[in-house]
């Protein structure tokens, strides 16, 4: 089934031009600190205060710091060191935090894979980075990550170690690696800290290299914007590898502010309401579909969660109606968060009036964020007019890792990132997200590149051609539909689902619907008209039928 995974190149992480480095350093945005060092400083200050709660396991700052040193020593004992890439795919649990800080301290660079990723995605991360190690859990929700690891290991020659948190099977047990602390290499603030992942619009999962200095600034600026401090108790309910619950301010921000992180791998309202009550959680972050489930349940069960002060919602657009329900249902303030793994983060402010909190996605968090909203010709549009969002700043990358060709398309020559988002700026300076200009589907915060799914479906013998589009959905924001032109042996939707699953594609990328057509509607220049396909779907829903809608163009 799977092709070998080989590291073929020496990709580089684009850096900021020297004049910007100087600007950000002299303004104090970038400091000479590293994540590993900052944790040690905070641990020195917070000592026996509890830093991390995972079920019955409670780690003080001292204990966390010590545990991180022991794991870092264990990783070093395996031969891992500065600059080595390690794919980390763990569910939300205390070990996630320990592993990540141990790698930071060692100067090894984690790639934050999501628990939902499968062999396609993990194989691509390994081949692209030449990863030396892959860290997984044993079995989660019935899925055995060790089997996935065995498949990857067989195809990725660079992968020297598979490390398992739990029952290791044929691999190394994470806990067995702990060693007394050793001297670790000196890490510079300009060294790579980690790789975040881009939602992307093409088949290649793009890697976003974050350095200690810019990612720490991301964290510090978020902490300041959200007023996180030693009294903050943050519930990490979204997958912790994602930029939002990691660094905006997320678990990193909470710990670096001296607050407490409570982790759960079950983001359901019943589990989380109990945790919020038990641990006096003050803040958490959700994507809109999850927020809506919490709201539905809260309105019925009226949970006692008086400690909760802020519910951050972001990753996809939160509808006005859902936004309005947050304060009455949960007794806390809503904070809208519009961000991207590439950098720019916008927040509504705690003191903003309701109208702003309910109807906008907030303001860029840094005074050094440069935002341009432009028309199709690249000219700035006036406030109130929707245009393409371009941005650059002290924590927005200047290019994807090792993708010089794509970088020319995704970044302007003067270094602005073309986000693909369509936004308008309102009078108070906040942004309102109106949509996207690319073929990316945002399925409740999970980003799906239409092209990636299409490429896989084209590999099925019964598929002549295919177009994947997003269909508006009240709950997820968008669902995916694949329009298929079948060959004479027409596959069933189930055949195609099973085929995608067997190909090793993450489950959230498998289309929700399949529709079979005899021909595609085309645009004036003969390209497939995705717009007409979307209208076709809407017409089907309203009962008008596919054929008539397709013929209408
Ligand atoms: C976050 O990061 P990514 O990289 O998974 O996705 C970024 C994209 C944005 O370009 C935008 O299209 C969409 O997700 N998005 C939103 C949104 N927040 C993100 N669209 C509408 N409203 C929002 N509030 O999703 C992310 C990273 C850090 C913090 C929060 C979200």
Boltz pocket constraint, residues with backbone or C-beta under 6 A from the ligand:
constraints:
  - pocket:
      binder: B
      contacts: [[A, 197], [A, 198], [A, 199], [A, 243], [A, 244], [A, 248], [A, 313], [A, 314], [A, 315], [A, 316], [A, 317], [A, 318], [A, 336], [A, 337], [A, 338], [A, 339], [A, 340], [A, 341], [A, 342], [A, 344], [A, 345], [A, 361], [A, 419], [A, 421], [A, 433], [A, 435], [A, 436], [A, 442], [A, 445], [A, 447]]
      max_distance: 6.0
